[in-house]
Amino acid sequence: MISSVAPYIGKYKKYTVIASFLTTLGIVASVVPYFFLYQLIVPLTQHQLPDFKFIAIRVALIFVCEAVYAIAYSRGLAFSHISAYNTL
């Protein structure tokens, strides 16, 4: 599908590439917090209480991933719309 539209993109091809990269980064950043959440839940299911530092690091990483997701995905969508509207 992209190959049929590619000749019309012209100078906005870089926006399409940037949009693809940023949305992919955003999607990965939206999945990674589940791994950190898993790391928080497993010790609890084994009747172990993780120390505060362990919990604080995982919670901070979850927030960082969510911030990266929000920024990367929204910027990726912005770039894809710039490319799409100018291609049309």
ZAZAPA-615096 format. One record per residue (C-alpha): residue in three letters; x negated, y negated, z negated; residue number from 1. Coordinates in pm, whole numbers, plus 50000, padded with zeros to 5 digits. Example, Ala and Ser with C-alpha at 12.3 -4.5 7.8 and 13.67 -1.06 7.14 Angstrom:
  residu      x      y      z  num
     Ala  48770  50450  49220    1
     Ser  48633  50106  49286    2
//
This chain:
  residu      x      y      z  num
     Met  50000  50000  50000    1
     Ile  49718  49759  49918    2
     Ser  49551  49833  50250    3
     Ser  49861  49712  50435    4
     Val  49863  49383  50242    5
     Ala  49484  49334  50226    6
     Pro  49450  49150  50560    7
     Tyr  49686  48879  50433    8
     Ile  49517  48823  50097    9
     Gly  49226  48627  50242   10
     Lys  49050  48403  49994   11
     Tyr  49269  48524  49707   12
     Lys  49117  48873  49708   13
     Lys  48899  48780  49410   14
     Tyr  49213  48699  49210   15
     Thr  49352  49043  49289   16
     Val  49030  49212  49178   17
     Ile  49015  49005  48858   18
     Ala  49382  49081  48791   19
     Ser  49323  49454  48834   20
     Phe  49027  49446  48596   21
     Leu  49204  49239  48330   22
     Thr  49526  49439  48333   23
     Thr  49328  49763  48311   24
     Leu  49130  49621  48018   25
     Gly  49456  49514  47856   26
     Ile  49612  49856  47895   27
     Val  49307  50028  47746   28
     Ala  49309  49779  47458   29
     Ser  49675  49859  47394   30
     Val  49604  50233  47360   31
     Val  49290  50218  47142   32
     Pro  49473  50098  46826   33
     Tyr  49652  50432  46810   34
     Phe  49313  50599  46763   35
     Phe  49235  50368  46470   36
     Leu  49580  50429  46325   37
     Tyr  49515  50802  46354   38
     Gln  49193  50752  46158   39
     Leu  49395  50584  45884   40
     Ile  49669  50846  45869   41
     Val  49461  51167  45875   42
     Pro  49296  51115  45533   43
     Leu  49637  51043  45382   44
     Thr  49778  51370  45516   45
     Gln  49485  51552  45355   46
     His  49556  51388  45017   47
     Gln  49246  51170  45034   48
     Leu  49246  50799  44968   49
     Pro  49007  50612  45198   50
     Asp  48810  50328  45046   51
     Phe  48897  49964  45106   52
     Lys  48613  49901  45351   53
     Phe  48724  50192  45572   54
     Ile  49082  50062  45579   55
     Ala  48980  49697  45632   56
     Ile  48757  49781  45929   57
     Arg  49028  49988  46099   58
     Val  49294  49723  46044   59
     Ala  49060  49451  46175   60
     Leu  48982  49661  46483   61
     Ile  49354  49711  46545   62
     Phe  49407  49333  46535   63
     Val  49110  49274  46767   64
     Cys  49244  49529  47015   65
     Glu  49588  49372  47007   66
     Ala  49438  49026  47065   67
     Val  49231  49157  47357   68
     Tyr  49543  49322  47496   69
     Ala  49750  49005  47472   70
     Ile  49486  48784  47630   71
     Ala  49361  49022  47899   72
     Tyr  49702  49145  48007   73
     Ser  49861  48800  48022   74
     Arg  49564  48655  48212   75
     Gly  49569  48955  48446   76
     Leu  49935  48894  48520   77
     Ala  49864  48526  48580   78
     Phe  49589  48609  48829   79
     Ser  49806  48865  49005   80
     His  50086  48612  49041   81
     Ile  49848  48349  49178   82
     Ser  49727  48600  49434   83
     Ala  50075  48721  49521   84
     Tyr  50236  48380  49561   85
     Asn  49951  48245  49770   86
     Thr  49948  48558  49984   87
     Leu  50318  48520  50053   88
//
